[in-house]
């Protein structure tokens, strides 16, 4: 992990389970990572690996049957999991905000853009402002995300996908938070619009001096955007390292398989998929949770306990028995 003095976010042994009649589904099971100040950190993995649950947990937005059963989430020195509801409400949007995946589902179809942004500001800002001041703030925010003033009076259905996503970004930065969580912010956009939206988001993150936690399964996008990358599998982190090191020399077999599955124009090689399916989190396999699909499985891998995420090289963390000390 990074130096605690330079971190804006520290997550330790986070566990989030969903209760069912057959037992708990371990959606997030002992996840630990840091996000440094001004850093862009990525979380990547297959669908269902716990990325979005992690994001919602950081903002304390998990609802039943989901439950945070353990761990610590420290933002700027405050443990978010120990705050009461009113204290947490004061933290959301002002210190930590979320750009949700699926902009159309994030916006109220019956409200104009202006009113939705003002509603977010008034809900999380303690200082009262006049209607005129709030409308001027909306105009400034839209300009920051490269949208004209006329968008403020429009409804979501009148906007393109890229415009809706920019509105969501404007809402997320309205109170200049320390940490912006972007949960697959460009998944529904074409490649050209995706690039433009991400360039806008990165420029704003730099301008405000905020940190960015980018969540998604697009390995190509992560490679272009983040400084460090965390790879998740079945509710657990299996590798954390600088993004260039992860792509040039992945250590965990799952990370290696993810990168091998990416198409390459230069190599023109055939894509290699990952055999098998992700485990059923109601009854995960013993030991290393990846061992049923791992091409390098060893006798120790199915044994309990699973390998911990530990530093095997300076700044490189891996949860794999291949790097056990001999």
Helices and strands as residue ranges (DSSP letters): G 4-6, E 7-20, E 23-36, E 40-44, H 51-58, E 66-75, E 78-79, G 80-82, H 85-91, E 96-99, H 103-106, H 113-124, H 131-144, G 149-153, G 156-158, H 161-172, E 179-183, H 191-208, E 211-216, H 219-225, E 228-233, E 236-242, H 243-248, H 253-260, G 291-293, E 310-313, E 316-318, G 321-323
